[in-house]
Amino acid sequence: MLDRVAVAPDTADPAVAAAVVARARQRGFRRFVLASGVPVSAVEGEEVLRRDADRIVSGPDDRAGYPVVRVGDPAALAAAIARTADGATLVVEWTGDRVIPLENAVAHRGRRFSLWSYAGSPREVPAALAALEHGADRVVAVVRSPDDVDRLEAALEHHPVVALDWTRVPLTAVEPAGVGDRVLVDTTSLLRPEEGLLVGSSAALLFHVASEAVGSEFSRPRAFRVNAGASHSYVLLADGTTRYLAELEAGDAVLAVAPESPPRSVRVGRVKIERRPLVLLRATDGAQSRTVFLQEAETVRLSSGGGRVAVTHLRPPSEVWAVRLPAARHLGTAVEETIVER
């Protein structure tokens, strides 16, 4: 999610702007749109662009850049979209209504061009990221102080930009799957017993794996932990993209959720990958067979209609909670294409 947000200090004071950038770096932001007089350069892994009048440029030698179009009525939006060439970038700064116009722009964008949207305050950013469930490709968040950066982080943390299609699917098989690398995800937040992560072998259907907030007769509760599954599995991040469990790193924002409840964003504090016995669970979703590989242990639980059940106690045709998502992914982002995953 942070990769889709560029922090834009709105201040004439270079010192304040530099303080905003410093705070944003501490909070994990790596994209910036700065005024030409701000004495800040990009460090490794960052993108620093400059606002030059009605253009966003990469540097003083960039004569083209991305034109910034001010839109305040339907005619202006239609004209801006019509002028945007295939493969180009449209940057919109709203002078009136912003929610419905942005949804219209997202609908017309399709896969034809890249859409950037200015957000006039931190509280506007979640809606810009989630418009029509896809949002702008990049949101330029206007902030006026380091405290505004904190407000921006809070807005993103507490308003995950993903819609969840919950369903219960029947298990068709629960069987040993040898030894493999399983991934423990420890978060910097304490999770409720009913909360967990969404994990699976196919992005089309992710299973709800509950936290270890309830221990067992032989282990203490660890409310910060989800024993999430085998290393190849997808896990849903807070911005609606997916990542392989083995690729998670400290600081990543994952989606913590309980079935049919509002989700929240939590940060990964630590990832532990260890060799453990695995169990393969198969379920049917319509005509499709979906799978998830989990550690075979009493503390690993899936959510069912009757509560949370340890994988060691699950038997077909038990039903478990899962979430349907678009199946096709490119580097974790949903795309429109034909895909078959087995």
CORFEN-V716739 format. One record per backbone hydrogen bond with DSSP energy under -0.5 kcal/mol. CO is the residue of the C=O (numbers start at 1). NH is the residue of the N-H. If there is no record, write none. Layout:
# CORFEN-V716739
((CO | NH) (CO | NH))
This chain:
# CORFEN-V716739
((1 | 4) (2 | 5) (4 | 139) (6 | 141) (7 | 9) (7 | 33) (8 | 143) (9 | 11) (12 | 14) (13 | 17) (14 | 18) (15 | 19) (16 | 20) (17 | 21) (18 | 22) (19 | 23) (20 | 24) (21 | 25) (22 | 26) (23 | 27) (24 | 29) (25 | 28) (30 | 47) (31 | 7) (32 | 49) (34 | 51) (35 | 38) (37 | 39) (38 | 40) (43 | 46) (47 | 32) (47 | 49) (49 | 34) (50 | 52) (50 | 57) (51 | 36) (51 | 53) (52 | 55) (54 | 68) (55 | 52) (55 | 57) (56 | 66) (57 | 50) (59 | 62) (61 | 63) (65 | 67) (66 | 56) (67 | 69) (67 | 91) (68 | 70) (69 | 71) (69 | 93) (71 | 95) (71 | 96) (73 | 77) (74 | 78) (75 | 79) (76 | 80) (77 | 81) (78 | 82) (79 | 83) (80 | 84) (81 | 84) (83 | 85) (85 | 88) (88 | 114) (89 | 91) (90 | 92) (90 | 116) (91 | 69) (92 | 94) (92 | 118) (93 | 71) (97 | 96) (98 | 102) (99 | 103) (100 | 104) (101 | 105) (102 | 106) (103 | 107) (104 | 108) (105 | 109) (106 | 110) (109 | 112) (109 | 113) (112 | 87) (114 | 90) (114 | 116) (115 | 137) (115 | 138) (116 | 92) (117 | 140) (119 | 142) (121 | 124) (122 | 125) (124 | 128) (125 | 129) (126 | 130) (127 | 131) (128 | 136) (130 | 133) (131 | 134) (131 | 135) (138 | 117) (138 | 140) (139 | 6) (139 | 141) (140 | 119) (140 | 142) (141 | 8) (143 | 10) (145 | 148) (145 | 149) (146 | 150) (147 | 151) (148 | 152) (149 | 153) (150 | 154) (151 | 155) (152 | 156) (153 | 157) (154 | 158) (155 | 159) (157 | 265) (160 | 162) (164 | 166) (165 | 324) (167 | 322) (169 | 320) (170 | 284) (173 | 282) (175 | 280) (178 | 278) (180 | 182) (180 | 276) (181 | 231) (182 | 184) (182 | 274) (183 | 228) (183 | 229) (184 | 186) (184 | 272) (185 | 187) (185 | 226) (186 | 269) (186 | 270) (192 | 195) (195 | 211) (196 | 257) (197 | 199) (197 | 209) (198 | 236) (199 | 207) (200 | 234) (202 | 205) (204 | 325) (205 | 202) (206 | 323) (207 | 199) (207 | 209) (208 | 210) (208 | 303) (209 | 197) (212 | 222) (213 | 215) (216 | 219) (219 | 216) (222 | 212) (222 | 225) (223 | 191) (224 | 187) (225 | 212) (226 | 185) (226 | 228) (229 | 183) (230 | 233) (231 | 246) (233 | 245) (234 | 200) (235 | 243) (236 | 255) (237 | 240) (238 | 161) (241 | 237) (243 | 235) (244 | 247) (244 | 248) (245 | 248) (249 | 252) (252 | 254) (252 | 268) (253 | 238) (254 | 256) (254 | 266) (256 | 264) (257 | 196) (258 | 261) (264 | 256) (266 | 254) (267 | 188) (268 | 251) (270 | 186) (272 | 184) (272 | 274) (274 | 182) (276 | 180) (277 | 296) (278 | 177) (279 | 281) (279 | 294) (280 | 175) (281 | 292) (282 | 172) (282 | 173) (283 | 290) (284 | 170) (285 | 288) (288 | 285) (288 | 290) (290 | 283) (291 | 201) (292 | 281) (292 | 294) (293 | 230) (294 | 279) (295 | 297) (297 | 300) (297 | 311) (299 | 301) (300 | 311) (301 | 210) (302 | 309) (303 | 321) (304 | 307) (307 | 304) (309 | 302) (310 | 313) (310 | 314) (315 | 318) (318 | 171) (319 | 305) (320 | 169) (321 | 208) (322 | 167) (323 | 206) (324 | 165) (328 | 335) (330 | 333) (332 | 242) (333 | 330) (335 | 337))
